[in-house]
Amino acid sequence: PNPNPNPNPNPNPNPNPNPNLNPNPNPNPHPTPHPNPIPNP
């Protein structure tokens, strides 16, 4: 009566679980330079 009740119940449950895994890979590529560099007398 029901040989194939649910052949494909969940073909694609979570195609994109984390689309924004790494939104900001390099937030500070150029950090502030040394605040107090060695002076040159």
N, CA, C and O atoms as a Tripos MOL2 file, in Angstrom:
@<TRIPOS>MOLECULE
protein
  164   163    41     0     0
PROTEIN
NO_CHARGES

@<TRIPOS>ATOM
      1 N           0.8280   -1.2100    0.0000 N.3       1 PRO1
      2 CA          0.0000    0.0000    0.0000 C.3       1 PRO1
      3 C           0.8690    1.2700    0.0000 C.2       1 PRO1
      4 O           0.5140    2.2810   -0.6060 O.2       1 PRO1
      5 N           2.0230    1.1920    0.6990 N.am      2 ASN2
      6 CA          2.8530    2.3880    0.7920 C.3       2 ASN2
      7 C           4.3270    1.9870    0.6970 C.2       2 ASN2
      8 O           5.0370    1.9920    1.7030 O.2       2 ASN2
      9 N           4.7870    1.6400   -0.5010 N.am      3 PRO3
     10 CA          6.1600    1.1140   -0.6340 C.3       3 PRO3
     11 C           7.2230    2.2080   -0.4650 C.2       3 PRO3
     12 O           8.3600    1.9380   -0.0790 O.2       3 PRO3
     13 N           6.8260    3.4300   -0.7610 N.am      4 ASN4
     14 CA          7.8070    4.5140   -0.7200 C.3       4 ASN4
     15 C           7.1670    5.7620   -0.0930 C.2       4 ASN4
     16 O           6.8410    6.7150   -0.8020 O.2       4 ASN4
     17 N           6.9910    5.7550    1.2130 N.am      5 PRO5
     18 CA          6.2310    6.8500    1.8320 C.3       5 PRO5
     19 C           7.0030    8.1690    1.8480 C.2       5 PRO5
     20 O           6.4160    9.2480    1.7600 O.2       5 PRO5
     21 N           8.3510    8.0620    1.9650 N.am      6 ASN6
     22 CA          9.1310    9.2960    2.1010 C.3       6 ASN6
     23 C          10.5040    9.0840    1.4740 C.2       6 ASN6
     24 O          11.4810    8.8520    2.1870 O.2       6 ASN6
     25 N          10.5870    9.1600    0.1620 N.am      7 PRO7
     26 CA         11.8600    8.8440   -0.5100 C.3       7 PRO7
     27 C          12.9330    9.9150   -0.2740 C.2       7 PRO7
     28 O          14.1300    9.6300   -0.2780 O.2       7 PRO7
     29 N          12.4740   11.1390   -0.0720 N.am      8 ASN8
     30 CA         13.4270   12.2400    0.0670 C.3       8 ASN8
     31 C          12.9090   13.2110    1.1270 C.2       8 ASN8
     32 O          12.4130   14.2850    0.7870 O.2       8 ASN8
     33 N          13.0170   12.8520    2.3890 N.am      9 PRO9
     34 CA         12.3860   13.6680    3.4310 C.3       9 PRO9
     35 C          13.0830   15.0070    3.6390 C.2       9 PRO9
     36 O          12.4400   16.0190    3.9180 O.2       9 PRO9
     37 N          14.4130   14.9990    3.5000 N.am     10 ASN10
     38 CA         15.1330   16.2420    3.7990 C.3      10 ASN10
     39 C          16.3870   16.3130    2.9320 C.2      10 ASN10
     40 O          17.4880   16.0340    3.4090 O.2      10 ASN10
     41 N          16.2290   16.6820    1.6780 N.am     11 PRO11
     42 CA         17.3750   16.6440    0.7620 C.3      11 PRO11
     43 C          18.4090   17.7310    1.0530 C.2      11 PRO11
     44 O          19.6010   17.5590    0.7960 O.2      11 PRO11
     45 N          17.9370   18.8370    1.5870 N.am     12 ASN12
     46 CA         18.8430   19.9690    1.8080 C.3      12 ASN12
     47 C          18.4460   20.6890    3.0940 C.2      12 ASN12
     48 O          17.8690   21.7750    3.0380 O.2      12 ASN12
     49 N          18.7440   20.1040    4.2400 N.am     13 PRO13
     50 CA         18.2530   20.6740    5.5030 C.3      13 PRO13
     51 C          18.9200   21.9970    5.8560 C.2      13 PRO13
     52 O          18.2980   22.8890    6.4330 O.2      13 PRO13
     53 N          20.2220   22.1070    5.4930 N.am     14 ASN14
     54 CA         20.9410   23.3120    5.9000 C.3      14 ASN14
     55 C          22.0090   23.6270    4.8620 C.2      14 ASN14
     56 O          23.1830   23.3260    5.0770 O.2      14 ASN14
     57 N          21.6220   24.2260    3.7450 N.am     15 PRO15
     58 CA         22.5880   24.4460    2.6630 C.3      15 PRO15
     59 C          23.6340   25.5020    3.0200 C.2      15 PRO15
     60 O          24.7580   25.4770    2.5190 O.2      15 PRO15
     61 N          23.2470   26.4180    3.8840 N.am     16 ASN16
     62 CA         24.1530   27.5200    4.2140 C.3      16 ASN16
     63 C          24.0680   27.7910    5.7090 C.2      16 ASN16
     64 O          23.4490   28.7700    6.1260 O.2      16 ASN16
     65 N          24.6850   26.9310    6.5240 N.am     17 PRO17
     66 CA         24.5150   27.0620    7.9850 C.3      17 PRO17
     67 C          25.1640   28.3200    8.5400 C.2      17 PRO17
     68 O          24.6970   28.8950    9.5230 O.2      17 PRO17
     69 N          26.2650   28.7450    7.8870 N.am     18 ASN18
     70 CA         26.9800   29.9060    8.4370 C.3      18 ASN18
     71 C          27.5010   30.7560    7.2810 C.2      18 ASN18
     72 O          28.6800   30.6790    6.9360 O.2      18 ASN18
     73 N          26.6320   31.5630    6.6830 N.am     19 PRO19
     74 CA         27.0510   32.3450    5.5070 C.3      19 PRO19
     75 C          28.0510   33.4430    5.8590 C.2      19 PRO19
     76 O          28.7610   33.9600    4.9970 O.2      19 PRO19
     77 N          28.0870   33.7810    7.1280 N.am     20 ASN20
     78 CA         28.9330   34.9070    7.5290 C.3      20 ASN20
     79 C          29.9480   34.4220    8.5630 C.2      20 ASN20
     80 O          30.0810   34.9880    9.6480 O.2      20 ASN20
     81 N          30.6620   33.3520    8.1890 N.am     21 LEU21
     82 CA         31.5720   32.7270    9.1360 C.3      21 LEU21
     83 C          32.7080   33.6910    9.4960 C.2      21 LEU21
     84 O          33.1420   33.7730   10.6450 O.2      21 LEU21
     85 N          33.1680   34.4080    8.4830 N.am     22 ASN22
     86 CA         34.3090   35.2890    8.7260 C.3      22 ASN22
     87 C          34.0410   36.6420    8.0660 C.2      22 ASN22
     88 O          34.5960   36.9360    7.0080 O.2      22 ASN22
     89 N          33.2020   37.4570    8.6790 N.am     23 PRO23
     90 CA         32.7950   38.7150    8.0380 C.3      23 PRO23
     91 C          33.9380   39.7270    8.0070 C.2      23 PRO23
     92 O          33.9920   40.5860    7.1270 O.2      23 PRO23
     93 N          34.8440   39.6190    8.9660 N.am     24 ASN24
     94 CA         35.9090   40.6200    9.0660 C.3      24 ASN24
     95 C          37.2290   39.9120    9.3410 C.2      24 ASN24
     96 O          37.7180   39.9210   10.4710 O.2      24 ASN24
     97 N          37.8060   39.3000    8.3130 N.am     25 PRO25
     98 CA         39.0130   38.4930    8.5420 C.3      25 PRO25
     99 C          40.2090   39.3370    8.9530 C.2      25 PRO25
    100 O          41.1040   38.8670    9.6560 O.2      25 PRO25
    101 N          40.2160   40.5850    8.5080 N.am     26 ASN26
    102 CA         41.3690   41.4380    8.8030 C.3      26 ASN26
    103 C          40.8770   42.8200    9.2220 C.2      26 ASN26
    104 O          40.9190   43.7580    8.4260 O.2      26 ASN26
    105 N          40.4140   42.9540   10.4540 N.am     27 PRO27
    106 CA         39.8040   44.2250   10.8780 C.3      27 PRO27
    107 C          40.8200   45.3490   10.9930 C.2      27 PRO27
    108 O          40.4720   46.5250   10.8860 O.2      27 PRO27
    109 N          42.0930   44.9780   11.2130 N.am     28 ASN28
    110 CA         43.0880   46.0210   11.4240 C.3      28 ASN28
    111 C          44.3730   45.6550   10.6840 C.2      28 ASN28
    112 O          45.3620   45.2590   11.3010 O.2      28 ASN28
    113 N          44.3500   45.7890    9.3580 N.am     29 PRO29
    114 CA         45.5270   45.3680    8.5880 C.3      29 PRO29
    115 C          46.7400   46.2650    8.8410 C.2      29 PRO29
    116 O          47.8890   45.8320    8.7560 O.2      29 PRO29
    117 N          46.4450   47.5200    9.1540 N.am     30 HIS30
    118 CA         47.5360   48.4560    9.4230 C.3      30 HIS30
    119 C          47.3390   49.0410   10.8110 C.2      30 HIS30
    120 O          46.7280   50.0990   10.9620 O.2      30 HIS30
    121 N          47.8430   48.3730   11.8040 N.am     31 PRO31
    122 CA         47.6330   48.8680   13.1690 C.3      31 PRO31
    123 C          48.3830   50.1830   13.3960 C.2      31 PRO31
    124 O          49.2500   50.5840   12.6200 O.2      31 PRO31
    125 N          48.0110   50.8210   14.4810 N.am     32 THR32
    126 CA         48.6700   52.0970   14.8000 C.3      32 THR32
    127 C          50.1710   51.8650   14.9610 C.2      32 THR32
    128 O          50.5750   50.8930   15.5990 O.2      32 THR32
    129 N          50.9840   52.7180   14.4080 N.am     33 PRO33
    130 CA         52.4390   52.5630   14.5580 C.3      33 PRO33
    131 C          52.8620   52.6890   16.0180 C.2      33 PRO33
    132 O          52.0530   53.0100   16.8880 O.2      33 PRO33
    133 N          54.1010   52.4390   16.2640 N.am     34 HIS34
    134 CA         54.5870   52.5060   17.6510 C.3      34 HIS34
    135 C          54.2990   53.8990   18.2000 C.2      34 HIS34
    136 O          54.6610   54.9050   17.5890 O.2      34 HIS34
    137 N          53.6410   53.9500   19.3670 N.am     35 PRO35
    138 CA         53.2280   55.2590   19.9110 C.3      35 PRO35
    139 C          54.4320   56.0920   20.3780 C.2      35 PRO35
    140 O          54.3710   57.3200   20.4400 O.2      35 PRO35
    141 N          55.5200   55.3910   20.7010 N.am     36 ASN36
    142 CA         56.6650   56.1370   21.2260 C.3      36 ASN36
    143 C          57.9500   55.5460   20.6410 C.2      36 ASN36
    144 O          58.6670   54.7980   21.3070 O.2      36 ASN36
    145 N          58.2240   55.8980   19.3840 N.am     37 PRO37
    146 CA         59.4090   55.3110   18.7360 C.3      37 PRO37
    147 C          60.6990   55.8100   19.4070 C.2      37 PRO37
    148 O          60.7260   56.8590   20.0510 O.2      37 PRO37
    149 N          61.7310   55.0410   19.2350 N.am     38 ILE38
    150 CA         63.0060   55.4410   19.8450 C.3      38 ILE38
    151 C          63.4850   56.7440   19.1900 C.2      38 ILE38
    152 O          63.5590   56.8340   17.9650 O.2      38 ILE38
    153 N          63.8000   57.7250   19.9910 N.am     39 PRO39
    154 CA         64.2360   59.0120   19.4050 C.3      39 PRO39
    155 C          65.6290   58.8640   18.7600 C.2      39 PRO39
    156 O          66.3490   57.8870   18.9680 O.2      39 PRO39
    157 N          65.9500   59.8670   17.9860 N.am     40 ASN40
    158 CA         67.2230   59.8170   17.2880 C.3      40 ASN40
    159 C          68.0300   61.0730   17.6710 C.2      40 ASN40
    160 O          67.9770   62.0950   16.9870 O.2      40 ASN40
    161 N          68.7530   60.9690   18.7480 N.am     41 PRO41
    162 CA         69.4580   62.1710   19.2170 C.3      41 PRO41
    163 C          70.5690   62.6090   18.2520 C.2      41 PRO41
    164 O          71.2510   63.6020   18.5060 O.2      41 PRO41
@<TRIPOS>BOND
     1     1     2 1
     2     2     3 1
     3     3     4 2
     4     3     5 am
     5     5     6 1
     6     6     7 1
     7     7     8 2
     8     7     9 am
     9     9    10 1
    10    10    11 1
    11    11    12 2
    12    11    13 am
    13    13    14 1
    14    14    15 1
    15    15    16 2
    16    15    17 am
    17    17    18 1
    18    18    19 1
    19    19    20 2
    20    19    21 am
    21    21    22 1
    22    22    23 1
    23    23    24 2
    24    23    25 am
    25    25    26 1
    26    26    27 1
    27    27    28 2
    28    27    29 am
    29    29    30 1
    30    30    31 1
    31    31    32 2
    32    31    33 am
    33    33    34 1
    34    34    35 1
    35    35    36 2
    36    35    37 am
    37    37    38 1
    38    38    39 1
    39    39    40 2
    40    39    41 am
    41    41    42 1
    42    42    43 1
    43    43    44 2
    44    43    45 am
    45    45    46 1
    46    46    47 1
    47    47    48 2
    48    47    49 am
    49    49    50 1
    50    50    51 1
    51    51    52 2
    52    51    53 am
    53    53    54 1
    54    54    55 1
    55    55    56 2
    56    55    57 am
    57    57    58 1
    58    58    59 1
    59    59    60 2
    60    59    61 am
    61    61    62 1
    62    62    63 1
    63    63    64 2
    64    63    65 am
    65    65    66 1
    66    66    67 1
    67    67    68 2
    68    67    69 am
    69    69    70 1
    70    70    71 1
    71    71    72 2
    72    71    73 am
    73    73    74 1
    74    74    75 1
    75    75    76 2
    76    75    77 am
    77    77    78 1
    78    78    79 1
    79    79    80 2
    80    79    81 am
    81    81    82 1
    82    82    83 1
    83    83    84 2
    84    83    85 am
    85    85    86 1
    86    86    87 1
    87    87    88 2
    88    87    89 am
    89    89    90 1
    90    90    91 1
    91    91    92 2
    92    91    93 am
    93    93    94 1
    94    94    95 1
    95    95    96 2
    96    95    97 am
    97    97    98 1
    98    98    99 1
    99    99   100 2
   100    99   101 am
   101   101   102 1
   102   102   103 1
   103   103   104 2
   104   103   105 am
   105   105   106 1
   106   106   107 1
   107   107   108 2
   108   107   109 am
   109   109   110 1
   110   110   111 1
   111   111   112 2
   112   111   113 am
   113   113   114 1
   114   114   115 1
   115   115   116 2
   116   115   117 am
   117   117   118 1
   118   118   119 1
   119   119   120 2
   120   119   121 am
   121   121   122 1
   122   122   123 1
   123   123   124 2
   124   123   125 am
   125   125   126 1
   126   126   127 1
   127   127   128 2
   128   127   129 am
   129   129   130 1
   130   130   131 1
   131   131   132 2
   132   131   133 am
   133   133   134 1
   134   134   135 1
   135   135   136 2
   136   135   137 am
   137   137   138 1
   138   138   139 1
   139   139   140 2
   140   139   141 am
   141   141   142 1
   142   142   143 1
   143   143   144 2
   144   143   145 am
   145   145   146 1
   146   146   147 1
   147   147   148 2
   148   147   149 am
   149   149   150 1
   150   150   151 1
   151   151   152 2
   152   151   153 am
   153   153   154 1
   154   154   155 1
   155   155   156 2
   156   155   157 am
   157   157   158 1
   158   158   159 1
   159   159   160 2
   160   159   161 am
   161   161   162 1
   162   162   163 1
   163   163   164 2
@<TRIPOS>SUBSTRUCTURE
     1 PRO1         2 RESIDUE 1 A PRO
     2 ASN2         6 RESIDUE 1 A ASN
     3 PRO3        10 RESIDUE 1 A PRO
     4 ASN4        14 RESIDUE 1 A ASN
     5 PRO5        18 RESIDUE 1 A PRO
     6 ASN6        22 RESIDUE 1 A ASN
     7 PRO7        26 RESIDUE 1 A PRO
     8 ASN8        30 RESIDUE 1 A ASN
     9 PRO9        34 RESIDUE 1 A PRO
    10 ASN10       38 RESIDUE 1 A ASN
    11 PRO11       42 RESIDUE 1 A PRO
    12 ASN12       46 RESIDUE 1 A ASN
    13 PRO13       50 RESIDUE 1 A PRO
    14 ASN14       54 RESIDUE 1 A ASN
    15 PRO15       58 RESIDUE 1 A PRO
    16 ASN16       62 RESIDUE 1 A ASN
    17 PRO17       66 RESIDUE 1 A PRO
    18 ASN18       70 RESIDUE 1 A ASN
    19 PRO19       74 RESIDUE 1 A PRO
    20 ASN20       78 RESIDUE 1 A ASN
    21 LEU21       82 RESIDUE 1 A LEU
    22 ASN22       86 RESIDUE 1 A ASN
    23 PRO23       90 RESIDUE 1 A PRO
    24 ASN24       94 RESIDUE 1 A ASN
    25 PRO25       98 RESIDUE 1 A PRO
    26 ASN26      102 RESIDUE 1 A ASN
    27 PRO27      106 RESIDUE 1 A PRO
    28 ASN28      110 RESIDUE 1 A ASN
    29 PRO29      114 RESIDUE 1 A PRO
    30 HIS30      118 RESIDUE 1 A HIS
    31 PRO31      122 RESIDUE 1 A PRO
    32 THR32      126 RESIDUE 1 A THR
    33 PRO33      130 RESIDUE 1 A PRO
    34 HIS34      134 RESIDUE 1 A HIS
    35 PRO35      138 RESIDUE 1 A PRO
    36 ASN36      142 RESIDUE 1 A ASN
    37 PRO37      146 RESIDUE 1 A PRO
    38 ILE38      150 RESIDUE 1 A ILE
    39 PRO39      154 RESIDUE 1 A PRO
    40 ASN40      158 RESIDUE 1 A ASN
    41 PRO41      162 RESIDUE 1 A PRO
